[in-house]
């Protein structure tokens, strides 16, 4: 009952006696958050300021009748703000006009105290069920959006992995030629300058081989495994993968 008694209720009736009667009934039932007006032209302003959970609206009023008031209310599509029409118009046409204009329920004056309070409770119950449903829908939409983003990222990683694997395999063949030729050159010449150059070529090619191997390991995306490792090797491989970024960022390892 706590949520119901905290509900915001707006009363619009041009008869002050009717307003006082409704306020007294609501107060006795535990509803404390109530505003009222006898001027139908003020209903929209009160609605925007008060944001009521329920509106008790007279149908026959000067200046603007209840139908015109409902047409003015900025209730968005899908938003459930119940309107209970309380009117002395007992005709079927009056009831049809009210319900067609957007009222959720209809009572004729004079109304029974118990009945009007039950109608109010039922409408507020439905209002709060709608609000909870909207909250759950927003939560579900957020979950769907997050999972969709994760799926897209996973697909991007898979695509990148396949690309890396293809590039790595294509690089292995020419790198094997480079390392082989560098070793042959180093073993067939006696000039120390040429030997040193051949060794530099071989070292650079081997570094490329290690980088390609790391790319392949990333592309396979195997499940994490625990095992003994050489920390120096891990640090060396990481530094090689980041060598360009470190160099362009003026970072020396």
Steps between C-alpha positions, in 0.01 A plus 500: 500500500799730554557555129132577445475755780809674359324535165452849358131572432367804314136610539329727246138599571334839469291441813703582817272274708582202279871578528481517881305172511757317287790645698338382826435151363857470374644629824298250704623219271861598564573694181704806596646618170197674349458820298179653372361777282154633417627668181528255211741737324763427766496121463773477237737724697434301818551176311841608367609626842351225718530198266205319661457125514122541475259776393146534636326710237155655474350478153271805500699815582502859370778629273629150419298185551659172599539381141686819404720468808597144409585612147744756647690264728849415367474127570742320271415183311556195716485702824224387734356791700147393604215752494187430703210712378251599770195673352131572543446412133330161524440458128662226294630767264683674786668176603593424140648849451711468815636152426566585135695810605736293715336446838576160653190486722169681550276565801183705523420738785396452769748217539538242772802560729611136501463464126698811413785400733510152348505647148786729605695212652454282192615776265804575713587129521495488121703821477778360720497167316557691176787693658663179624457344157663805339790475746549132421477571126770768528716258695449229237576747220824593674595134540423431134703803391798393713489141374463617141807720542696209650392278210610762248834537674539122507428482127750778435765318703426176315528677165824668606632166623433337164667793324805482727528127449494542123757781504725309739499187284575705190796667675657174620612389153695815402643525853630143470673603177653809662636312803632219282677735261645702788644186656643386165656841446652501847655158443645563154680833543804597702458878500409594860287793384290277277472237777370761743247621244385143439459451875294821524277378217462163672419658839242732345339212312487288816338792683235511228447126541438545874253781433318284245487217753344735754243609241410138439460441874261796518308381195441151641328648810550184701365469851746632762740236632717500808861395476855598570638784292819699476417854602782636289347334193157643578642848545707468184201388291283780638768758425535370146126525438501857629832603349355742246266671748778529755743642246254756362409596857864562588498218754821304547486151648 
